Amino acid sequence: MNFGQIINLVHKRCLCSVLVLCPFFLLLGCSNPLDLEENKVSFDGHYFSSKITQNKTDNRYFALKVRRASRSLSGARDAGRYEATRFCIKNFGTSDIEWVLGPDDENVGLTGKILKLSGNVMYDESWLGKFNKLKS
């Protein structure tokens, strides 16, 4: 092996190292990929996952399920209120909710380990058109 081949081999290895390490350090600098809880909000010391389904005929009506609510009912209620507010702001530009079965209702109970809530988004129809234009 001559000197030119050795230099060429060293350059290839350095290039491979740079191509592998650069994306790794870029991702590491943006966020911690190992910390999955980074963007989650805890309620009463617990993290809750939730799912919102929107009614197909009336998109203002939504149903919300908060999973593992048996760990803390008050925390699950707050998590449901938080997710519903995020949903309404993202889709309608308002946080006004008329609860059908809300987090503050006395008769809200658990179905297994799931807390079920439902409500309607309150918004002005004329304003919604302007909001959708701004979103797009």
N, CA, C and O of each residue as an XYZ file, in Angstrom:
544
protein
N       0.852     -1.167      0.000
C       0.000      0.000      0.000
C       0.903      1.237      0.000
O       1.779      1.376      0.853
N       0.681      2.118     -0.954
C       1.530      3.308     -1.014
C       0.909      4.449     -0.210
O      -0.207      4.342      0.299
N       1.653      5.527     -0.112
C       1.251      6.674      0.698
C      -0.059      7.296      0.195
O      -0.885      7.711      1.008
N      -0.262      7.368     -1.097
C      -1.485      7.946     -1.668
C      -2.721      7.144     -1.302
O      -3.771      7.729     -1.037
N      -2.627      5.830     -1.279
C      -3.757      4.982     -0.929
C      -4.104      5.119      0.565
O      -5.273      5.088      0.948
N      -3.069      5.269      1.389
C      -3.295      5.439      2.821
C      -4.038      6.748      3.083
O      -4.989      6.775      3.864
N      -3.612      7.823      2.440
C      -4.267      9.126      2.593
C      -5.714      9.036      2.117
O      -6.615      9.558      2.773
N      -5.941      8.386      0.992
C      -7.287      8.231      0.441
C      -8.178      7.454      1.406
O      -9.342      7.816      1.577
N      -7.673      6.406      2.038
C      -8.418      5.602      3.000
C      -8.773      6.427      4.236
O      -9.891      6.341      4.744
N      -7.815      7.232      4.720
C      -8.055      8.089      5.890
C      -9.142      9.114      5.575
O     -10.010      9.358      6.412
N      -9.114      9.713      4.398
C     -10.133     10.692      4.002
C     -11.512     10.049      3.933
O     -12.493     10.663      4.352
N     -11.608      8.840      3.420
C     -12.895      8.142      3.343
C     -13.451      7.868      4.729
O     -14.646      8.040      4.966
N     -12.591      7.442      5.645
C     -13.052      7.158      7.005
C     -13.508      8.432      7.707
O     -14.514      8.430      8.416
N     -12.774      9.506      7.509
C     -13.166     10.789      8.110
C     -14.496     11.262      7.541
O     -15.356     11.743      8.279
N     -14.664     11.127      6.231
C     -15.911     11.537      5.593
C     -17.083     10.711      6.114
O     -18.153     11.257      6.384
N     -16.892      9.412      6.255
C     -17.943      8.547      6.795
C     -18.285      8.945      8.228
O     -19.459      8.981      8.595
N     -17.292      9.238      9.025
C     -17.525      9.637     10.410
C     -18.319     10.936     10.475
O     -19.249     11.065     11.272
N     -17.953     11.885      9.643
C     -18.654     13.164      9.615
C     -20.100     12.975      9.172
O     -21.006     13.565      9.761
N     -20.329     12.162      8.144
C     -21.682     11.929      7.639
C     -22.566     11.211      8.657
O     -23.782     11.404      8.664
N     -21.979     10.402      9.500
C     -22.749      9.697     10.524
C     -22.979     10.585     11.742
O     -24.081     10.600     12.290
N     -21.970     11.317     12.171
C     -22.070     12.087     13.407
C     -22.814     13.412     13.265
O     -23.455     13.852     14.219
N     -22.748     14.051     12.120
C     -23.422     15.350     11.949
C     -24.928     15.269     12.175
O     -25.453     16.062     12.957
N     -25.647     14.356     11.534
C     -27.091     14.280     11.818
C     -27.389     13.942     13.279
O     -28.360     14.437     13.850
N     -26.554     13.101     13.876
C     -26.745     12.751     15.278
C     -26.649     13.994     16.168
O     -27.502     14.206     17.030
N     -25.625     14.806     15.965
C     -25.455     15.999     16.788
C     -26.509     17.061     16.481
O     -26.904     17.811     17.373
N     -26.967     17.133     15.240
C     -28.039     18.066     14.911
C     -29.323     17.697     15.648
O     -29.987     18.567     16.211
N     -29.672     16.424     15.649
C     -30.858     15.978     16.374
C     -30.705     16.157     17.873
O     -31.652     16.543     18.559
N     -29.541     15.882     18.371
C     -29.289     16.019     19.791
C     -29.384     17.485     20.223
O     -29.835     17.780     21.330
N     -28.963     18.395     19.355
C     -29.034     19.813     19.677
C     -30.446     20.350     19.672
O     -30.755     21.275     20.423
N     -31.320     19.788     18.834
C     -32.704     20.273     18.749
C     -33.526     19.855     19.955
O     -34.255     20.665     20.527
N     -33.413     18.618     20.333
C     -34.139     18.113     21.490
C     -33.473     16.830     21.946
O     -32.594     16.287     21.276
N     -33.899     16.377     23.063
C     -33.370     15.124     23.573
C     -34.244     13.986     23.056
O     -35.355     13.804     23.553
N     -33.776     13.209     22.067
C     -34.622     12.156     21.511
C     -34.901     11.024     22.488
O     -35.808     10.225     22.256
N     -34.150     10.939     23.559
C     -34.368      9.888     24.534
C     -35.420     10.271     25.570
O     -35.915      9.407     26.294
N     -35.771     11.560     25.650
C     -36.746     12.041     26.620
C     -38.100     12.175     25.945
O     -38.407     13.225     25.380
N     -38.914     11.129     25.995
C     -40.211     11.144     25.335
C     -41.239     11.976     26.089
O     -42.267     12.338     25.516
N     -40.995     12.283     27.333
C     -41.938     13.037     28.149
C     -41.716     14.546     28.040
O     -42.353     15.316     28.759
N     -40.829     14.971     27.158
C     -40.395     16.364     27.109
C     -41.540     17.347     26.872
O     -41.610     18.375     27.547
N     -42.429     17.058     25.938
C     -43.489     17.996     25.593
C     -44.816     17.670     26.254
O     -45.831     18.287     25.929
N     -44.832     16.733     27.155
C     -46.061     16.375     27.836
C     -46.240     17.251     29.071
O     -45.280     17.751     29.656
N     -47.488     17.413     29.438
C     -47.819     18.202     30.619
C     -48.357     17.243     31.670
O     -49.213     16.410     31.373
N     -47.865     17.354     32.885
C     -48.352     16.482     33.948
C     -49.473     17.190     34.706
O     -49.489     18.414     34.835
N     -50.403     16.386     35.198
C     -51.520     16.885     35.986
C     -51.582     16.064     37.255
O     -51.671     14.837     37.217
N     -51.534     16.747     38.367
C     -51.558     16.100     39.673
C     -50.438     15.066     39.782
O     -50.591     14.043     40.449
N     -49.302     15.344     39.116
C     -48.143     14.475     39.182
C     -48.164     13.290     38.235
O     -47.279     12.437     38.301
N     -49.155     13.216     37.355
C     -49.285     12.090     36.423
C     -49.411     12.605     34.988
O     -49.875     13.718     34.744
N     -48.982     11.760     34.051
C     -49.167     12.039     32.631
C     -50.351     11.211     32.129
O     -50.442     10.016     32.414
N     -51.249     11.843     31.388
C     -52.431     11.174     30.867
C     -52.435     11.254     29.348
O     -52.100     12.290     28.775
N     -52.811     10.169     28.702
C     -52.999     10.211     27.260
C     -54.490     10.367     26.996
O     -55.324      9.866     27.751
N     -54.811     11.063     25.926
C     -56.209     11.322     25.627
C     -56.445     11.231     24.126
O     -55.518     11.302     23.319
N     -57.714     11.073     23.784
C     -58.107     10.989     22.378
C     -59.400     11.766     22.199
O     -60.372     11.571     22.929
N     -59.388     12.657     21.203
C     -60.579     13.445     20.893
C     -61.133     12.967     19.555
O     -60.398     12.809     18.580
N     -62.439     12.741     19.530
C     -63.108     12.416     18.271
C     -64.128     13.504     17.990
O     -64.855     13.952     18.878
N     -64.160     13.912     16.744
C     -65.038     14.985     16.305
C     -66.245     14.369     15.611
O     -66.106     13.417     14.843
N     -67.419     14.908     15.878
C     -68.637     14.428     15.247
C     -68.579     14.746     13.754
O     -68.201     15.853     13.371
N     -68.954     13.775     12.905
C     -68.869     13.977     11.457
C     -69.950     14.897     10.931
O     -69.725     15.594      9.941
N     -71.118     14.925     11.557
C     -72.199     15.787     11.067
C     -72.107     17.202     11.625
O     -72.422     18.165     10.927
N     -71.682     17.334     12.872
C     -71.513     18.651     13.493
C     -70.090     18.721     14.034
O     -69.801     18.182     15.103
N     -69.211     19.378     13.306
C     -67.798     19.374     13.694
C     -67.515     20.150     14.969
O     -66.396     20.095     15.479
N     -68.496     20.873     15.501
C     -68.296     21.584     16.762
C     -68.373     20.639     17.957
O     -67.804     20.918     19.012
N     -69.077     19.522     17.791
C     -69.247     18.570     18.890
C     -68.045     17.629     18.944
O     -67.598     17.129     17.912
N     -67.527     17.389     20.136
C     -66.401     16.473     20.299
C     -66.622     15.592     21.521
O     -67.312     15.966     22.470
N     -66.023     14.430     21.467
C     -65.999     13.509     22.605
C     -64.539     13.261     22.944
O     -63.698     13.158     22.052
N     -64.245     13.167     24.204
C     -62.875     13.072     24.675
C     -62.754     11.909     25.647
O     -63.589     11.744     26.537
N     -61.711     11.105     25.474
C     -61.412     10.016     26.403
C     -60.044     10.258     27.008
O     -59.071     10.477     26.286
N     -59.967     10.220     28.314
C     -58.698     10.346     29.029
C     -58.396      8.975     29.626
O     -59.145      8.473     30.465
N     -57.310      8.387     29.194
C     -56.939      7.040     29.637
C     -56.190      7.079     30.978
O     -55.605      8.094     31.353
N     -56.227      5.978     31.664
C     -55.567      5.782     32.969
C     -56.003      6.834     33.993
O     -55.203      7.295     34.806
N     -57.270      7.200     33.937
C     -57.801      8.240     34.817
C     -57.943      7.762     36.258
O     -58.128      8.576     37.163
N     -57.861      6.472     36.479
C     -58.004      5.954     37.838
C     -56.831      6.350     38.731
O     -56.931      6.271     39.956
N     -55.728      6.774     38.131
C     -54.573      7.192     38.940
C     -54.864      8.463     39.719
O     -54.433      8.610     40.862
N     -55.603      9.393     39.093
C     -55.980     10.635     39.764
C     -57.157     11.231     39.006
O     -56.995     11.726     37.891
N     -58.329     11.185     39.602
C     -59.521     11.698     38.917
C     -59.424     13.203     38.699
O     -59.802     13.696     37.637
N     -58.926     13.935     39.682
C     -58.811     15.389     39.504
C     -57.767     15.727     38.439
O     -57.958     16.659     37.658
N     -56.668     14.977     38.404
C     -55.667     15.189     37.366
C     -56.210     14.851     35.994
O     -55.924     15.557     35.027
N     -56.997     13.773     35.888
C     -57.597     13.383     34.611
C     -58.600     14.435     34.135
O     -58.684     14.723     32.941
N     -59.349     14.998     35.060
C     -60.293     16.075     34.693
C     -59.538     17.277     34.128
O     -59.931     17.838     33.105
N     -58.460     17.665     34.793
C     -57.663     18.796     34.302
C     -57.014     18.473     32.958
O     -56.935     19.340     32.087
N     -56.551     17.241     32.781
C     -55.954     16.838     31.511
C     -56.992     16.881     30.396
O     -56.679     17.290     29.278
N     -58.217     16.467     30.684
C     -59.287     16.535     29.700
C     -59.623     17.962     29.320
O     -59.818     18.266     28.144
N     -59.693     18.840     30.313
C     -59.968     20.254     30.036
C     -58.856     20.859     29.170
O     -59.122     21.620     28.240
N     -57.620     20.509     29.490
C     -56.466     21.018     28.749
C     -56.500     20.559     27.294
O     -56.323     21.370     26.385
N     -56.727     19.262     27.067
C     -56.748     18.734     25.700
C     -57.916     19.299     24.902
O     -57.771     19.591     23.715
N     -59.065     19.455     25.538
C     -60.217     20.030     24.843
C     -59.935     21.485     24.451
O     -60.291     21.910     23.352
N     -59.314     22.228     25.324
C     -58.977     23.624     25.015
C     -57.976     23.694     23.875
O     -58.116     24.532     22.984
N     -56.971     22.831     23.887
C     -56.001     22.791     22.780
C     -56.695     22.465     21.462
O     -56.417     23.091     20.439
N     -57.593     21.489     21.484
C     -58.331     21.083     20.295
C     -59.149     22.251     19.737
O     -59.137     22.507     18.533
N     -59.852     22.947     20.616
C     -60.712     24.051     20.179
C     -59.898     25.210     19.612
O     -60.277     25.793     18.596
N     -58.806     25.542     20.244
C     -57.969     26.637     19.754
C     -57.351     26.274     18.412
O     -57.325     27.098     17.497
N     -56.858     25.059     18.288
C     -56.221     24.633     17.043
C     -57.196     24.601     15.878
O     -56.850     25.017     14.772
N     -58.409     24.114     16.108
C     -59.354     23.916     15.017
C     -60.331     25.072     14.802
O     -60.830     25.256     13.691
N     -60.613     25.857     15.854
C     -61.624     26.900     15.743
C     -61.143     28.280     16.180
O     -61.847     29.267     15.972
N     -59.981     28.365     16.769
C     -59.443     29.658     17.170
C     -60.060     30.232     18.424
O     -59.900     31.421     18.699
N     -60.751     29.431     19.179
C     -61.356     29.904     20.412
C     -61.244     28.818     21.477
O     -61.115     27.635     21.163
N     -61.293     29.235     22.728
C     -61.246     28.266     23.818
C     -62.590     28.158     24.525
O     -62.688     27.550     25.591
N     -63.621     28.745     23.935
C     -64.954     28.700     24.533
C     -65.591     27.334     24.293
O     -65.783     26.922     23.149
N     -65.913     26.642     25.371
C     -66.494     25.308     25.296
C     -67.784     25.277     26.101
O     -67.827     25.728     27.246
N     -68.818     24.748     25.496
C     -70.058     24.460     26.219
C     -70.030     22.954     26.493
O     -70.225     22.141     25.589
N     -69.788     22.606     27.733
C     -69.632     21.200     28.085
C     -70.981     20.508     28.153
O     -71.912     21.015     28.778
N     -71.090     19.357     27.514
C     -72.243     18.477     27.669
C     -72.007     17.617     28.903
O     -72.871     17.513     29.773
N     -70.855     17.014     28.968
C     -70.397     16.269     30.137
C     -68.989     16.760     30.423
O     -68.020     16.269     29.844
N     -68.881     17.729     31.318
C     -67.622     18.429     31.521
C     -66.820     17.940     32.704
O     -67.297     17.129     33.497
N     -65.602     18.434     32.823
C     -64.722     18.012     33.917
C     -65.192     18.474     35.294
O     -64.786     17.905     36.307
N     -66.040     19.498     35.343
C     -66.512     20.002     36.628
C     -67.843     19.392     37.058
O     -68.329     19.676     38.152
N     -68.436     18.555     36.205
C     -69.713     17.927     36.542
C     -69.554     16.960     37.709
O     -68.569     16.227     37.798
N     -70.534     16.972     38.595
C     -70.511     16.079     39.751
C     -70.670     14.615     39.347
O     -70.103     13.724     39.979
N     -71.453     14.371     38.279
C     -71.771     12.994     37.909
C     -70.772     12.382     36.923
O     -71.042     11.324     36.355
N     -69.634     13.027     36.713
C     -68.609     12.444     35.845
C     -67.920     11.329     36.615
O     -67.388     11.533     37.706
N     -67.944     10.164     36.024
C     -67.304      9.024     36.656
C     -66.438      8.291     35.656
O     -66.373      8.653     34.481
N     -65.787      7.280     36.129
C     -64.898      6.507     35.275
C     -65.644      5.331     34.660
O     -66.501      4.714     35.293
N     -65.299      5.040     33.421
C     -65.743      3.820     32.758
C     -64.506      2.943     32.666
O     -63.685      3.100     31.763
N     -64.383      2.032     33.595
C     -63.133      1.286     33.713
C     -62.057      2.222     34.225
O     -62.164      2.753     35.331
N     -61.024      2.427     33.428
C     -59.965      3.380     33.781
C     -60.013      4.614     32.896
O     -59.045      5.372     32.838
N     -61.136      4.826     32.199
C     -61.246      5.907     31.219
C     -62.255      6.945     31.697
O     -63.349      6.611     32.150
N     -61.863      8.206     31.585
C     -62.754      9.319     31.857
C     -63.286      9.822     30.522
O     -62.510     10.133     29.619
N     -64.609      9.902     30.396
C     -65.224     10.357     29.146
C     -65.854     11.724     29.354
O     -66.645     11.927     30.275
N     -65.489     12.662     28.478
C     -66.035     14.011     28.494
C     -66.557     14.341     27.099
O     -66.149     13.718     26.119
N     -67.454     15.314     27.006
C     -67.940     15.745     25.693
C     -68.401     17.192     25.790
O     -68.751     17.686     26.862
N     -68.390     17.858     24.635
C     -68.790     19.258     24.616
C     -68.921     19.798     23.210
O     -68.694     19.097     22.224
N     -69.291     21.060     23.146
C     -69.434     21.789     21.887
C     -68.530     23.007     21.915
O     -68.402     23.678     22.939
N     -67.908     23.282     20.787
C     -67.096     24.484     20.658
C     -68.037     25.643     20.370
O     -68.893     25.546     19.490
N     -67.888     26.721     21.094
C     -68.722     27.910     20.881
C     -67.923     28.925     20.069
O     -66.898     29.428     20.529
N     -68.392     29.220     18.872
C     -67.687     30.196     18.046
C     -68.671     30.919     17.150
O     -69.781     30.444     16.910
N     -68.257     32.059     16.666
C     -69.049     32.867     15.752
C     -68.756     32.392     14.330
O     -67.598     32.344     13.916
N     -69.803     32.041     13.585
C     -69.636     31.498     12.227
C     -68.883     32.467     11.308
O     -68.046     32.030     10.518
N     -69.157     33.743     11.393
C     -68.495     34.707     10.502
C     -67.006     34.809     10.824
O     -66.185     34.980      9.924
N     -66.664     34.708     12.090
C     -65.262     34.799     12.485
C     -64.490     33.562     12.074
O     -63.297     33.644     11.781
N     -65.171     32.390     12.050
C     -64.488     31.146     11.711
C     -63.934     31.184     10.292
O     -62.838     30.678     10.051
N     -64.663     31.769      9.354
C     -64.168     31.875      7.977
C     -62.874     32.669      7.917
O     -61.951     32.302      7.189
N     -62.802     33.751      8.675
C     -61.583     34.557      8.719
C     -60.440     33.774      9.359
O     -59.296     33.870      8.917
N     -60.749     33.000     10.401
C     -59.720     32.201     11.065
C     -59.163     31.142     10.123
O     -57.949     30.947     10.067
N     -60.021     30.464      9.391
C     -59.557     29.411      8.466
C     -58.691     30.004      7.363
O     -57.748     29.352      6.913
N     -58.985     31.224      6.915
C     -58.133     31.876      5.905
C     -56.760     32.173      6.494
O     -55.750     32.034      5.804
N     -56.710     32.574      7.746
C     -55.436     32.864      8.389
C     -54.622     31.585      8.594
O     -53.397     31.608      8.480
N     -55.301     30.459      8.899
C     -54.625     29.191      9.125
C     -53.948     28.674      7.856
O     -52.864     28.093      7.924
N     -54.582     28.882      6.699
C     -54.025     28.330      5.462
C     -53.056     29.255      4.788
O     -52.510     28.918      3.737
